[in-house]
Amino acid sequence: MLEQSQTSKSLRHFFFAQRATSKIPNITNLGLTPRRILKAANVGGGLMGSGIATAFILSDIVVVLKEVNEKFLNTGINRIKANLQSFVKKGRMTQEDYEKKLSLLSGVLDYEQFRDADVVIEAVIEDLLLKQKIFSDLERSCHSNCIFATNTSTIDLRLIGQQTACQDRIVGAHFFSPAHVMPLLEIVRTQQTSSQVIVDLLDVAKKIRKTPIVVGSCTGFAVNRMFFPYGQAAGLLVDYGLDIYHIDHVIANFGMPTGPFRLADLVGFGVAVATGKQYYKSYPERCYKSRLTEIMLEENRTGIENILHLMFGISWLFSLWTPGQVNLLIGDFIFIMISDKLLQILISKSMLRNQETWQVLHKILS
């Protein structure tokens, strides 16, 4: 019977697990009332920053977007306009609604309009020194109850707030690209993060229609710490001669929204390199370092933001390599989650001709 099938059981588990994410022991049972968030400020208008700003605007929250110069600011605002226009084109928003939403946005080059912001979300590149400077500036520029959130995907929050005296207000708000579409939001806390800030951010997540998961602070947090071996294994397979299109095709057929290389293309290779450095520093004994992404960047192929991006121009890459014996023959493979903690690679119908290949795979995934 359908209700006794494994699919039915999995869907029921997912239903209740998703609702359990908003119930955090010793946080949500303390009787704290979420504070109202009427104005959000964003530092950084790149792909992630503009997506985050769009998510707030869609929920009728006033947004101030800060960039370092007029060129970057205009680019960020145009990204937000394009995000909103995509809803108009799909018939999910009228032109009148578009104009109303856009009126909630203002762009600035300094922190003057941050003074009455209720929450600030930093979404700049994965550069620790830059983030530390930004948070020091925020502490001087914002009111004493303002929440300081970082969209970092890898850097320990304790390091980001190291030069401030307000670590109780610092929290991670890790969105996933595209931020105005993807439902998941990692709320990252340290031992210093106040319970009130967590309650506030859980309420924000609900208002902007995100599914929050509260996690501790470490390199990669929860999602990317599991995801990183997935990307490493894919890079290893390419280095041993497997075609990237085949890898993405098999992963997509398995049920993932997109393959690892198409995803890297969408997010941008600069992000992959920056986050990779954090993993290599924190977990050197577990890492396999493929040269694929670095070579793409050396050729100024930065991802979908560049017209010469990966999935439509990869053939040039193989001209750089000397053809050699392919050590790994694979008929089919899939990536699966095991016990919510380990990301394993299952290789079926395969023949590993090189013992070193298996040893590297085992090291990455153990």
C-alpha positions in Angstrom: 0.0 0.0 0.0 1.1 3.6 -0.8 1.1 4.7 2.9 3.4 1.9 3.8 5.9 2.6 1.0 9.4 3.9 1.7 8.6 7.0 -0.2 5.6 7.7 2.0 7.7 7.2 5.1 10.4 9.5 3.9 7.9 12.2 3.0 6.3 12.0 6.5 9.8 12.2 8.1 10.6 15.2 6.0 7.3 16.9 6.9 7.9 16.6 10.7 11.7 17.2 10.5 11.1 20.5 8.6 8.8 21.7 11.3 11.1 20.7 14.1 13.8 23.1 12.8 12.1 26.1 14.5 12.1 24.4 17.9 15.5 24.9 19.5 16.1 23.6 23.1 17.0 26.3 25.6 16.3 29.0 23.0 12.7 28.9 21.7 11.3 27.6 25.0 12.6 30.6 27.1 9.5 32.7 26.4 11.4 35.3 24.4 9.4 37.5 22.0 11.0 38.3 18.6 11.8 41.9 18.0 10.3 43.6 15.0 12.6 43.8 12.0 11.5 46.8 9.9 14.8 47.7 8.2 17.6 45.6 6.9 21.0 46.7 5.6 23.2 44.7 3.3 26.9 45.1 2.9 27.8 43.8 -0.5 25.7 43.6 -3.7 27.2 40.6 -5.5 25.2 37.6 -6.5 24.5 36.6 -2.9 24.1 40.1 -1.5 21.6 41.1 -4.2 19.7 37.8 -3.7 19.5 38.4 0.0 18.3 41.9 -0.5 15.7 40.6 -2.9 14.4 38.1 -0.3 13.8 40.9 2.2 12.2 43.2 -0.4 9.8 40.5 -1.4 8.6 40.4 2.2 8.1 44.2 2.3 11.1 44.9 4.5 13.0 48.1 3.8 16.6 47.4 2.5 19.7 49.6 2.3 22.4 48.2 0.0 26.0 49.3 0.5 28.9 48.9 -1.9 32.4 50.3 -2.2 31.8 52.4 -5.3 29.1 53.6 -7.7 29.9 50.9 -10.3 29.5 48.0 -8.0 26.4 49.6 -6.4 24.7 50.1 -9.7 25.5 46.5 -10.7 24.0 45.3 -7.4 20.8 47.3 -7.8 20.5 46.1 -11.4 20.8 42.5 -10.2 17.9 43.1 -7.7 15.8 44.7 -10.4 16.4 41.7 -12.6 15.4 39.3 -9.8 12.2 41.2 -9.3 11.5 41.4 -13.0 11.8 37.6 -13.3 8.7 37.4 -11.1 6.9 39.9 -13.3 7.8 37.8 -16.4 6.5 34.7 -14.8 3.2 36.4 -13.9 3.8 36.1 -10.2 4.1 39.9 -9.7 2.4 42.9 -11.4 4.4 45.8 -12.8 2.7 47.9 -10.1 3.9 45.5 -7.4 7.4 45.6 -8.9 7.5 49.4 -8.5 6.3 49.2 -4.9 8.9 46.5 -4.0 11.7 48.4 -5.7 10.8 51.6 -3.7 11.8 49.7 -0.6 15.5 49.7 -1.8 18.1 52.4 -1.5 21.8 52.3 -2.4 24.6 53.9 -0.4 28.4 54.1 -0.3 28.7 54.7 3.5 27.1 53.6 6.8 25.1 56.7 7.5 21.7 55.0 6.7 22.7 52.0 8.8 22.1 53.9 12.1 18.4 52.8 12.4 18.8 49.3 10.8 17.5 46.4 12.8 19.7 43.8 11.2 22.8 44.1 9.0 23.8 41.2 6.7 27.4 41.2 5.5 27.8 39.4 2.1 31.2 40.1 0.8 34.0 37.8 -0.3 35.4 35.1 2.0 38.2 37.4 3.3 38.6 37.3 7.1 40.5 40.6 7.4 37.9 42.4 5.3 35.0 40.9 7.3 36.7 41.9 10.6 37.0 45.5 9.4 33.4 45.6 8.3 32.2 44.3 11.6 34.3 46.9 13.5 32.8 49.6 11.3 29.3 48.3 11.9 29.8 48.3 15.7 30.6 52.0 15.5 27.8 52.9 13.0 24.7 51.0 14.2 22.6 51.2 17.3 23.2 49.0 20.3 20.5 46.5 19.6 21.2 45.9 15.9 21.9 42.3 14.9 25.1 41.7 12.9 24.8 38.8 10.6 27.4 37.3 8.2 26.6 35.3 5.1 30.0 33.5 5.3 29.8 29.9 4.2 33.0 28.7 5.9 34.7 31.2 8.3 34.4 30.7 12.0 32.2 33.5 13.4 34.4 33.8 16.5 37.2 35.0 14.2 35.0 37.4 12.3 33.9 39.1 15.5 37.2 38.9 17.2 37.9 42.7 17.1 34.5 43.7 18.4 32.9 44.0 21.8 29.5 42.9 20.6 29.9 39.1 20.0 26.5 38.5 21.6 24.9 40.2 18.6 27.0 38.4 15.9 25.3 35.5 14.2 25.6 33.6 10.9 22.9 34.0 8.3 24.1 31.6 5.6 21.8 31.8 2.5 22.1 29.5 -0.5 22.3 30.7 -4.0 20.1 32.1 -5.5 19.2 33.5 -2.1 15.8 34.8 -3.0 14.8 31.4 -4.3 16.5 28.7 -2.2 14.5 28.0 1.0 17.3 26.9 3.3 18.9 29.3 5.8 21.7 28.2 8.2 21.6 30.3 11.4 25.0 29.9 12.9 25.6 30.7 16.6 28.6 30.8 18.8 28.7 30.4 22.6 28.5 34.2 22.8 25.5 34.7 20.5 22.5 35.7 22.7 19.3 33.6 22.7 17.3 36.8 21.8 19.3 37.2 18.5 18.6 33.5 17.6 14.9 34.0 18.3 14.9 37.2 16.2 16.6 35.5 13.3 14.2 32.5 13.4 11.4 35.0 13.1 13.1 36.8 10.2 13.5 33.4 8.4 9.8 32.8 8.8 8.9 36.3 7.4 11.2 35.9 4.3 9.9 32.3 3.8 13.0 30.4 4.6 13.5 27.1 6.4 16.0 27.7 9.2 18.4 25.3 10.7 20.4 26.4 13.8 24.0 25.1 13.8 27.2 25.7 15.7 30.2 27.6 14.4 33.0 25.7 12.7 34.6 25.7 9.3 31.8 24.9 6.8 29.1 24.7 9.5 26.7 21.8 8.6 25.7 21.9 5.0 29.0 22.8 3.4 31.0 20.6 5.7 29.0 17.7 4.2 29.0 19.2 0.7 32.8 19.8 0.4 33.8 16.1 0.1 31.1 15.8 -2.6 32.8 18.6 -4.7 36.3 17.2 -3.9 35.3 13.7 -5.1 33.9 15.2 -8.3 37.2 17.1 -8.9 39.2 13.9 -8.3 37.1 12.0 -10.9 37.8 14.8 -13.5 41.5 14.7 -12.7 41.4 11.0 -13.4 39.8 11.5 -16.8 36.0 11.3 -16.3 34.0 13.8 -18.3 32.3 16.6 -16.3 29.2 16.4 -18.4 28.8 12.7 -17.5 29.3 13.5 -13.8 26.6 16.2 -13.8 24.3 14.1 -15.9 24.4 11.1 -13.5 24.0 13.4 -10.4 21.0 15.1 -12.0 19.5 11.8 -12.9 19.9 10.6 -9.4 17.7 13.4 -8.2 19.9 16.3 -7.2 18.7 19.7 -8.6 22.0 20.1 -10.5 25.4 18.6 -10.8 28.5 19.8 -8.9 30.1 21.6 -11.9 26.9 23.3 -13.0 26.5 24.4 -9.4 30.0 25.8 -9.2 29.3 27.6 -12.5 26.2 29.3 -11.0 27.9 30.3 -7.7 31.1 31.4 -9.3 34.6 29.9 -9.2 36.0 32.7 -7.1 33.7 31.6 -4.2 34.9 28.0 -4.7 38.6 28.9 -4.4 38.0 31.2 -1.4 36.0 28.6 0.5 38.4 25.9 -0.5 41.3 27.7 1.2 39.4 27.6 4.5 38.9 23.9 4.3 42.5 23.2 3.3 43.6 25.2 6.4 41.1 23.6 8.8 41.2 20.0 7.5 44.5 19.5 5.6 44.6 15.8 6.1 41.2 15.3 4.5 41.5 17.4 1.4 42.1 16.6 -2.2 43.0 19.7 -4.2 42.0 19.7 -7.9 43.5 22.3 -10.2 40.4 22.6 -12.3 38.8 25.7 -10.7 42.1 27.5 -10.4 42.9 26.9 -14.1 39.4 28.3 -15.0 40.1 31.5 -13.0 43.6 31.9 -14.5 41.8 32.0 -17.9 39.3 34.6 -16.5 36.5 32.1 -16.7 34.7 32.9 -13.4 31.4 31.2 -13.9 28.0 32.2 -15.2 28.7 35.8 -14.5 31.3 35.6 -17.2 30.0 34.8 -20.7 32.9 32.3 -21.1 31.6 30.2 -18.3 32.3 26.5 -17.6 29.4 24.6 -19.0 29.5 26.3 -22.4 33.3 26.5 -22.9 35.0 23.6 -21.2 36.4 22.0 -24.3 39.3 24.5 -24.3 40.5 23.0 -21.0 41.4 19.6 -22.4 43.8 21.2 -24.9 46.0 22.1 -21.9 46.4 18.5 -20.9 48.6 15.8 -22.4 46.4 12.8 -23.0 47.3 10.0 -20.7 45.9 6.6 -19.6 42.6 6.9 -17.8 43.0 5.1 -14.5 39.4 5.1 -13.4 36.6 3.5 -15.4 33.2 4.2 -14.1 29.9 2.9 -15.4 27.7 4.7 -12.9 27.9 6.4 -9.6 25.8 8.3 -7.1 26.4 10.4 -4.0 24.3 9.6 -1.0 23.9 10.9 2.6 24.5 8.5 5.4 23.1 9.1 8.9 22.9 12.9 8.3 26.6 13.3 9.0 28.7 11.6 6.3 28.7 12.2 2.6 29.8 9.1 0.9 30.4 8.2 -2.7 29.0 5.0 -4.0 30.7 3.7 -7.1 28.8 0.8 -8.9 29.8 -1.1 -11.9 33.3 0.3 -11.6 36.8 -0.9 -11.9 39.5 0.9 -9.9 42.7 0.2 -11.7 44.8 2.4 -9.6 45.2 1.7 -5.8 46.2 5.3 -5.2 42.8 6.5 -6.5 40.9 4.4 -4.0 43.2 5.5 -1.2 42.6 9.2 -2.0 38.8 8.7 -2.2 38.8 6.9 1.1 40.9 9.6 2.8 38.6 12.4 1.5 35.4 10.7 2.7 36.6 9.2 6.0 
